[in-house]
Amino acid sequence: MISATNPNLQTERELLLTRALRNADPEAEVSIDHETGQLSISTVLGEGEVMELLAGLGVDAAPIPAAHGEGGNCCGGCGG
């Protein structure tokens, strides 16, 4: 998880992460929840590839399964 108190810093980190991911997946989307610091990534890359890329950028992250169903933050990927 990434957390920062400076919203501009988070925006800069979002841009850095998005650029890095888009080198491997041009359609990748990155967002950081400005209150919790939670990083969300939508990509066709595998989990291992994303974790390796994040580690290379100095981001200490752990995958969290996307929530599906009512009240969850559906990623829309499975159509469920």
Biopython code that builds the backbone (N, CA, C, O; Angstrom):
import numpy as np
from Bio.PDB.StructureBuilder import StructureBuilder

atoms = [
    (1, "MET", "N", (0.843, -1.164, 0.000)),
    (1, "MET", "CA", (0.000, 0.000, 0.000)),
    (1, "MET", "C", (0.892, 1.231, 0.000)),
    (1, "MET", "O", (1.964, 1.234, 0.605)),
    (2, "ILE", "N", (0.445, 2.265, -0.678)),
    (2, "ILE", "CA", (1.158, 3.535, -0.709)),
    (2, "ILE", "C", (0.352, 4.516, 0.117)),
    (2, "ILE", "O", (-0.866, 4.601, -0.039)),
    (3, "SER", "N", (1.008, 5.254, 0.988)),
    (3, "SER", "CA", (0.286, 6.301, 1.689)),
    (3, "SER", "C", (1.151, 7.548, 1.720)),
    (3, "SER", "O", (2.370, 7.475, 1.870)),
    (4, "ALA", "N", (0.514, 8.662, 1.579)),
    (4, "ALA", "CA", (1.202, 9.943, 1.607)),
    (4, "ALA", "C", (0.201, 11.003, 2.038)),
    (4, "ALA", "O", (-0.999, 10.863, 1.801)),
    (5, "THR", "N", (0.689, 12.059, 2.667)),
    (5, "THR", "CA", (-0.219, 13.109, 3.106)),
    (5, "THR", "C", (-0.307, 14.245, 2.101)),
    (5, "THR", "O", (-1.240, 15.046, 2.157)),
    (6, "ASN", "N", (0.627, 14.328, 1.205)),
    (6, "ASN", "CA", (0.640, 15.386, 0.202)),
    (6, "ASN", "C", (-0.081, 14.896, -1.047)),
    (6, "ASN", "O", (0.425, 14.013, -1.739)),
    (7, "PRO", "N", (-1.285, 15.466, -1.357)),
    (7, "PRO", "CA", (-2.020, 15.001, -2.542)),
    (7, "PRO", "C", (-1.214, 15.138, -3.828)),
    (7, "PRO", "O", (-1.356, 14.314, -4.731)),
    (8, "ASN", "N", (-0.375, 16.158, -3.928)),
    (8, "ASN", "CA", (0.444, 16.319, -5.131)),
    (8, "ASN", "C", (1.436, 15.175, -5.265)),
    (8, "ASN", "O", (1.719, 14.717, -6.372)),
    (9, "LEU", "N", (1.965, 14.713, -4.130)),
    (9, "LEU", "CA", (2.889, 13.582, -4.156)),
    (9, "LEU", "C", (2.163, 12.352, -4.667)),
    (9, "LEU", "O", (2.711, 11.609, -5.482)),
    (10, "GLN", "N", (0.938, 12.121, -4.206)),
    (10, "GLN", "CA", (0.185, 10.964, -4.678)),
    (10, "GLN", "C", (-0.063, 11.065, -6.169)),
    (10, "GLN", "O", (0.054, 10.067, -6.880)),
    (11, "THR", "N", (-0.400, 12.240, -6.654)),
    (11, "THR", "CA", (-0.637, 12.425, -8.077)),
    (11, "THR", "C", (0.638, 12.124, -8.858)),
    (11, "THR", "O", (0.586, 11.474, -9.902)),
    (12, "GLU", "N", (1.768, 12.588, -8.366)),
    (12, "GLU", "CA", (3.046, 12.309, -9.029)),
    (12, "GLU", "C", (3.332, 10.813, -9.024)),
    (12, "GLU", "O", (3.813, 10.270, -10.019)),
    (13, "ARG", "N", (3.041, 10.148, -7.920)),
    (13, "ARG", "CA", (3.271, 8.699, -7.842)),
    (13, "ARG", "C", (2.338, 7.964, -8.790)),
    (13, "ARG", "O", (2.742, 6.998, -9.437)),
    (14, "GLU", "N", (1.084, 8.418, -8.875)),
    (14, "GLU", "CA", (0.143, 7.806, -9.813)),
    (14, "GLU", "C", (0.685, 7.903, -11.229)),
    (14, "GLU", "O", (0.655, 6.926, -11.978)),
    (15, "LEU", "N", (1.180, 9.073, -11.597)),
    (15, "LEU", "CA", (1.729, 9.267, -12.940)),
    (15, "LEU", "C", (2.939, 8.369, -13.171)),
    (15, "LEU", "O", (3.059, 7.753, -14.230)),
    (16, "LEU", "N", (3.825, 8.290, -12.200)),
    (16, "LEU", "CA", (5.014, 7.443, -12.318)),
    (16, "LEU", "C", (4.614, 5.984, -12.481)),
    (16, "LEU", "O", (5.126, 5.297, -13.365)),
    (17, "LEU", "N", (3.708, 5.505, -11.641)),
    (17, "LEU", "CA", (3.271, 4.115, -11.717)),
    (17, "LEU", "C", (2.537, 3.836, -13.019)),
    (17, "LEU", "O", (2.731, 2.785, -13.629)),
    (18, "THR", "N", (1.693, 4.769, -13.449)),
    (18, "THR", "CA", (0.952, 4.590, -14.696)),
    (18, "THR", "C", (1.904, 4.501, -15.876)),
    (18, "THR", "O", (1.751, 3.631, -16.734)),
    (19, "ARG", "N", (2.879, 5.385, -15.927)),
    (19, "ARG", "CA", (3.858, 5.355, -17.026)),
    (19, "ARG", "C", (4.612, 4.026, -17.054)),
    (19, "ARG", "O", (4.798, 3.430, -18.115)),
    (20, "ALA", "N", (5.039, 3.576, -15.887)),
    (20, "ALA", "CA", (5.794, 2.332, -15.816)),
    (20, "ALA", "C", (4.939, 1.146, -16.257)),
    (20, "ALA", "O", (5.405, 0.297, -17.017)),
    (21, "LEU", "N", (3.703, 1.080, -15.789)),
    (21, "LEU", "CA", (2.820, -0.015, -16.177)),
    (21, "LEU", "C", (2.465, 0.042, -17.652)),
    (21, "LEU", "O", (2.370, -0.992, -18.312)),
    (22, "ARG", "N", (2.271, 1.238, -18.167)),
    (22, "ARG", "CA", (1.887, 1.370, -19.577)),
    (22, "ARG", "C", (3.020, 1.040, -20.527)),
    (22, "ARG", "O", (2.779, 0.825, -21.714)),
    (23, "ASN", "N", (4.241, 0.995, -20.041)),
    (23, "ASN", "CA", (5.340, 0.503, -20.881)),
    (23, "ASN", "C", (5.121, -0.963, -21.211)),
    (23, "ASN", "O", (5.499, -1.426, -22.286)),
    (24, "ALA", "N", (4.503, -1.701, -20.273)),
    (24, "ALA", "CA", (4.227, -3.125, -20.482)),
    (24, "ALA", "C", (2.806, -3.374, -20.972)),
    (24, "ALA", "O", (2.565, -4.337, -21.701)),
    (25, "ASP", "N", (1.860, -2.516, -20.579)),
    (25, "ASP", "CA", (0.448, -2.636, -20.972)),
    (25, "ASP", "C", (-0.082, -1.237, -21.260)),
    (25, "ASP", "O", (-0.415, -0.504, -20.329)),
    (26, "PRO", "N", (-0.166, -0.853, -22.533)),
    (26, "PRO", "CA", (-0.582, 0.507, -22.895)),
    (26, "PRO", "C", (-1.963, 0.916, -22.376)),
    (26, "PRO", "O", (-2.268, 2.107, -22.318)),
    (27, "GLU", "N", (-2.799, -0.051, -21.999)),
    (27, "GLU", "CA", (-4.147, 0.263, -21.510)),
    (27, "GLU", "C", (-4.246, 0.236, -19.983)),
    (27, "GLU", "O", (-5.341, 0.398, -19.443)),
    (28, "ALA", "N", (-3.138, 0.039, -19.279)),
    (28, "ALA", "CA", (-3.160, -0.058, -17.821)),
    (28, "ALA", "C", (-3.701, 1.220, -17.185)),
    (28, "ALA", "O", (-3.444, 2.327, -17.658)),
    (29, "GLU", "N", (-4.450, 1.043, -16.111)),
    (29, "GLU", "CA", (-5.002, 2.164, -15.341)),
    (29, "GLU", "C", (-4.536, 2.046, -13.896)),
    (29, "GLU", "O", (-4.535, 0.953, -13.329)),
    (30, "VAL", "N", (-4.143, 3.160, -13.305)),
    (30, "VAL", "CA", (-3.670, 3.197, -11.930)),
    (30, "VAL", "C", (-4.415, 4.292, -11.194)),
    (30, "VAL", "O", (-4.611, 5.387, -11.720)),
    (31, "SER", "N", (-4.832, 3.987, -9.967)),
    (31, "SER", "CA", (-5.400, 5.033, -9.127)),
    (31, "SER", "C", (-4.980, 4.778, -7.690)),
    (31, "SER", "O", (-4.782, 3.636, -7.276)),
    (32, "ILE", "N", (-4.847, 5.858, -6.941)),
    (32, "ILE", "CA", (-4.508, 5.780, -5.530)),
    (32, "ILE", "C", (-5.615, 6.475, -4.759)),
    (32, "ILE", "O", (-5.928, 7.635, -5.026)),
    (33, "ASP", "N", (-6.211, 5.770, -3.803)),
    (33, "ASP", "CA", (-7.224, 6.367, -2.941)),
    (33, "ASP", "C", (-6.517, 7.388, -2.062)),
    (33, "ASP", "O", (-5.649, 7.030, -1.266)),
    (34, "HIS", "N", (-6.880, 8.640, -2.200)),
    (34, "HIS", "CA", (-6.180, 9.716, -1.508)),
    (34, "HIS", "C", (-6.424, 9.717, -0.010)),
    (34, "HIS", "O", (-5.703, 10.395, 0.722)),
    (35, "GLU", "N", (-7.419, 8.980, 0.471)),
    (35, "GLU", "CA", (-7.656, 8.897, 1.914)),
    (35, "GLU", "C", (-6.934, 7.711, 2.542)),
    (35, "GLU", "O", (-6.361, 7.833, 3.624)),
    (36, "THR", "N", (-6.961, 6.567, 1.870)),
    (36, "THR", "CA", (-6.372, 5.360, 2.446)),
    (36, "THR", "C", (-4.987, 5.053, 1.898)),
    (36, "THR", "O", (-4.221, 4.316, 2.517)),
    (37, "GLY", "N", (-4.666, 5.611, 0.747)),
    (37, "GLY", "CA", (-3.394, 5.309, 0.097)),
    (37, "GLY", "C", (-3.413, 4.007, -0.678)),
    (37, "GLY", "O", (-2.385, 3.586, -1.209)),
    (38, "GLN", "N", (-4.586, 3.353, -0.750)),
    (38, "GLN", "CA", (-4.674, 2.069, -1.450)),
    (38, "GLN", "C", (-4.482, 2.259, -2.946)),
    (38, "GLN", "O", (-5.106, 3.117, -3.570)),
    (39, "LEU", "N", (-3.614, 1.446, -3.498)),
    (39, "LEU", "CA", (-3.292, 1.466, -4.916)),
    (39, "LEU", "C", (-4.186, 0.473, -5.642)),
    (39, "LEU", "O", (-4.288, -0.682, -5.229)),
    (40, "SER", "N", (-4.836, 0.907, -6.721)),
    (40, "SER", "CA", (-5.648, 0.024, -7.553)),
    (40, "SER", "C", (-5.085, 0.026, -8.958)),
    (40, "SER", "O", (-4.792, 1.082, -9.517)),
    (41, "ILE", "N", (-4.935, -1.151, -9.524)),
    (41, "ILE", "CA", (-4.364, -1.293, -10.863)),
    (41, "ILE", "C", (-5.275, -2.178, -11.694)),
    (41, "ILE", "O", (-5.691, -3.250, -11.256)),
    (42, "SER", "N", (-5.580, -1.715, -12.898)),
    (42, "SER", "CA", (-6.326, -2.508, -13.865)),
    (42, "SER", "C", (-5.398, -2.743, -15.050)),
    (42, "SER", "O", (-4.979, -1.797, -15.716)),
    (43, "THR", "N", (-5.076, -4.020, -15.312)),
    (43, "THR", "CA", (-4.114, -4.345, -16.359)),
    (43, "THR", "C", (-4.320, -5.777, -16.841)),
    (43, "THR", "O", (-4.926, -6.597, -16.152)),
    (44, "VAL", "N", (-3.810, -6.059, -18.019)),
    (44, "VAL", "CA", (-3.828, -7.430, -18.528)),
    (44, "VAL", "C", (-2.592, -8.198, -18.052)),
    (44, "VAL", "O", (-2.492, -9.404, -18.275)),
    (45, "LEU", "N", (-1.657, -7.511, -17.401)),
    (45, "LEU", "CA", (-0.455, -8.154, -16.889)),
    (45, "LEU", "C", (-0.817, -9.117, -15.770)),
    (45, "LEU", "O", (-1.804, -8.922, -15.061)),
    (46, "GLY", "N", (-0.019, -10.144, -15.623)),
    (46, "GLY", "CA", (-0.210, -11.094, -14.535)),
    (46, "GLY", "C", (0.203, -10.491, -13.201)),
    (46, "GLY", "O", (0.961, -9.523, -13.141)),
    (47, "GLU", "N", (-0.315, -11.086, -12.135)),
    (47, "GLU", "CA", (-0.010, -10.594, -10.792)),
    (47, "GLU", "C", (1.492, -10.546, -10.532)),
    (47, "GLU", "O", (1.996, -9.574, -9.970)),
    (48, "GLY", "N", (2.206, -11.591, -10.941)),
    (48, "GLY", "CA", (3.653, -11.630, -10.740)),
    (48, "GLY", "C", (4.373, -10.506, -11.458)),
    (48, "GLY", "O", (5.303, -9.904, -10.921)),
    (49, "GLU", "N", (3.932, -10.227, -12.687)),
    (49, "GLU", "CA", (4.541, -9.140, -13.466)),
    (49, "GLU", "C", (4.328, -7.791, -12.782)),
    (49, "GLU", "O", (5.243, -6.970, -12.705)),
    (50, "VAL", "N", (3.115, -7.576, -12.289)),
    (50, "VAL", "CA", (2.804, -6.310, -11.619)),
    (50, "VAL", "C", (3.624, -6.180, -10.337)),
    (50, "VAL", "O", (4.191, -5.122, -10.064)),
    (51, "MET", "N", (3.685, -7.251, -9.555)),
    (51, "MET", "CA", (4.439, -7.205, -8.304)),
    (51, "MET", "C", (5.916, -6.941, -8.561)),
    (51, "MET", "O", (6.552, -6.188, -7.822)),
    (52, "GLU", "N", (6.463, -7.554, -9.599)),
    (52, "GLU", "CA", (7.868, -7.334, -9.950)),
    (52, "GLU", "C", (8.094, -5.884, -10.380)),
    (52, "GLU", "O", (9.076, -5.260, -9.978)),
    (53, "LEU", "N", (7.201, -5.364, -11.180)),
    (53, "LEU", "CA", (7.320, -3.986, -11.635)),
    (53, "LEU", "C", (7.242, -3.021, -10.446)),
    (53, "LEU", "O", (8.043, -2.092, -10.344)),
    (54, "LEU", "N", (6.282, -3.243, -9.554)),
    (54, "LEU", "CA", (6.133, -2.376, -8.383)),
    (54, "LEU", "C", (7.367, -2.450, -7.488)),
    (54, "LEU", "O", (7.849, -1.427, -7.001)),
    (55, "ALA", "N", (7.874, -3.658, -7.275)),
    (55, "ALA", "CA", (9.076, -3.818, -6.451)),
    (55, "ALA", "C", (10.249, -3.057, -7.059)),
    (55, "ALA", "O", (11.045, -2.457, -6.337)),
    (56, "GLY", "N", (10.357, -3.083, -8.383)),
    (56, "GLY", "CA", (11.410, -2.352, -9.073)),
    (56, "GLY", "C", (11.303, -0.847, -8.907)),
    (56, "GLY", "O", (12.288, -0.123, -9.050)),
    (57, "LEU", "N", (10.100, -0.385, -8.603)),
    (57, "LEU", "CA", (9.879, 1.049, -8.364)),
    (57, "LEU", "C", (9.952, 1.394, -6.881)),
    (57, "LEU", "O", (9.735, 2.540, -6.488)),
    (58, "GLY", "N", (10.259, 0.390, -6.062)),
    (58, "GLY", "CA", (10.362, 0.634, -4.623)),
    (58, "GLY", "C", (9.031, 0.648, -3.899)),
    (58, "GLY", "O", (8.936, 1.154, -2.781)),
    (59, "VAL", "N", (7.998, 0.096, -4.530)),
    (59, "VAL", "CA", (6.675, 0.066, -3.913)),
    (59, "VAL", "C", (6.507, -1.264, -3.194)),
    (59, "VAL", "O", (6.595, -2.325, -3.813)),
    (60, "ASP", "N", (6.265, -1.207, -1.894)),
    (60, "ASP", "CA", (6.000, -2.401, -1.096)),
    (60, "ASP", "C", (4.499, -2.647, -1.152)),
    (60, "ASP", "O", (3.726, -1.945, -0.500)),
    (61, "ALA", "N", (4.087, -3.639, -1.926)),
    (61, "ALA", "CA", (2.657, -3.884, -2.140)),
    (61, "ALA", "C", (2.349, -5.358, -1.970)),
    (61, "ALA", "O", (3.221, -6.217, -2.099)),
    (62, "ALA", "N", (1.089, -5.629, -1.677)),
    (62, "ALA", "CA", (0.589, -7.000, -1.599)),
    (62, "ALA", "C", (-0.745, -7.032, -2.320)),
    (62, "ALA", "O", (-1.564, -6.129, -2.145)),
    (63, "PRO", "N", (-0.977, -8.060, -3.130)),
    (63, "PRO", "CA", (-2.242, -8.123, -3.877)),
    (63, "PRO", "C", (-3.433, -8.343, -2.949)),
    (63, "PRO", "O", (-3.356, -9.086, -1.970)),
    (64, "ILE", "N", (-4.529, -7.679, -3.284)),
    (64, "ILE", "CA", (-5.806, -7.842, -2.596)),
    (64, "ILE", "C", (-6.820, -8.197, -3.675)),
    (64, "ILE", "O", (-6.950, -7.462, -4.654)),
    (65, "PRO", "N", (-7.546, -9.310, -3.522)),
    (65, "PRO", "CA", (-8.536, -9.668, -4.546)),
    (65, "PRO", "C", (-9.573, -8.566, -4.724)),
    (65, "PRO", "O", (-10.000, -7.936, -3.757)),
    (66, "ALA", "N", (-9.966, -8.346, -5.963)),
    (66, "ALA", "CA", (-11.009, -7.352, -6.249)),
    (66, "ALA", "C", (-12.315, -7.802, -5.623)),
    (66, "ALA", "O", (-12.656, -8.984, -5.648)),
    (67, "ALA", "N", (-13.046, -6.844, -5.058)),
    (67, "ALA", "CA", (-14.348, -7.146, -4.460)),
    (67, "ALA", "C", (-15.402, -7.166, -5.558)),
    (67, "ALA", "O", (-15.398, -6.321, -6.453)),
    (68, "HIS", "N", (-16.297, -8.134, -5.479)),
    (68, "HIS", "CA", (-17.355, -8.250, -6.465)),
    (68, "HIS", "C", (-18.700, -8.314, -5.769)),
    (68, "HIS", "O", (-18.803, -8.768, -4.629)),
    (69, "GLY", "N", (-19.707, -7.865, -6.449)),
    (69, "GLY", "CA", (-21.059, -7.965, -5.912)),
    (69, "GLY", "C", (-21.522, -6.670, -5.277)),
    (69, "GLY", "O", (-20.820, -5.659, -5.324)),
    (70, "GLU", "N", (-22.697, -6.701, -4.688)),
    (70, "GLU", "CA", (-23.287, -5.511, -4.096)),
    (70, "GLU", "C", (-22.397, -4.971, -2.990)),
    (70, "GLU", "O", (-21.891, -5.725, -2.158)),
    (71, "GLY", "N", (-22.214, -3.666, -2.990)),
    (71, "GLY", "CA", (-21.407, -3.008, -1.979)),
    (71, "GLY", "C", (-19.911, -3.124, -2.214)),
    (71, "GLY", "O", (-19.127, -2.509, -1.491)),
    (72, "GLY", "N", (-19.501, -3.894, -3.207)),
    (72, "GLY", "CA", (-18.073, -4.044, -3.497)),
    (72, "GLY", "C", (-17.665, -3.116, -4.611)),
    (72, "GLY", "O", (-18.499, -2.549, -5.317)),
    (73, "ASN", "N", (-16.370, -2.972, -4.754)),
    (73, "ASN", "CA", (-15.821, -2.164, -5.832)),
    (73, "ASN", "C", (-15.518, -3.083, -7.009)),
    (73, "ASN", "O", (-14.375, -3.492, -7.210)),
    (74, "CYS", "N", (-16.531, -3.397, -7.770)),
    (74, "CYS", "CA", (-16.384, -4.343, -8.885)),
    (74, "CYS", "C", (-15.444, -3.782, -9.934)),
    (74, "CYS", "O", (-15.568, -2.630, -10.349)),
    (75, "CYS", "N", (-14.503, -4.613, -10.355)),
    (75, "CYS", "CA", (-13.563, -4.184, -11.384)),
    (75, "CYS", "C", (-14.181, -4.323, -12.781)),
    (75, "CYS", "O", (-13.678, -3.743, -13.743)),
    (76, "GLY", "N", (-15.264, -5.085, -12.889)),
    (76, "GLY", "CA", (-15.924, -5.266, -14.173)),
    (76, "GLY", "C", (-15.277, -6.297, -15.066)),
    (76, "GLY", "O", (-15.769, -6.567, -16.162)),
    (77, "GLY", "N", (-14.168, -6.884, -14.606)),
    (77, "GLY", "CA", (-13.406, -7.802, -15.442)),
    (77, "GLY", "C", (-14.048, -9.157, -15.676)),
    (77, "GLY", "O", (-13.873, -9.744, -16.744)),
    (78, "CYS", "N", (-14.788, -9.665, -14.699)),
    (78, "CYS", "CA", (-15.317, -11.030, -14.842)),
    (78, "CYS", "C", (-16.757, -11.036, -15.325)),
    (78, "CYS", "O", (-17.271, -12.080, -15.727)),
    (79, "GLY", "N", (-17.408, -9.895, -15.292)),
    (79, "GLY", "CA", (-18.799, -9.827, -15.714)),
    (79, "GLY", "C", (-19.761, -10.397, -14.692)),
    (79, "GLY", "O", (-20.947, -10.558, -14.978)),
    (80, "GLY", "N", (-19.257, -10.707, -13.487)),
    (80, "GLY", "CA", (-20.080, -11.307, -12.443)),
    (80, "GLY", "C", (-20.788, -10.330, -11.569)),
    (80, "GLY", "O", (-21.510, -10.730, -10.656)),
]
sb = StructureBuilder()
sb.init_structure("model")
sb.init_model(0)
sb.init_chain("A")
sb.init_seg("    ")
for serial, (resi, resn, name, xyz) in enumerate(atoms, 1):
    if name == "N":
        sb.init_residue(resn, " ", resi, " ")
    sb.init_atom(name, np.array(xyz, "f"), 0.0, 1.0, " ", f" {name:<3s}", serial, name[0])
structure = sb.get_structure()
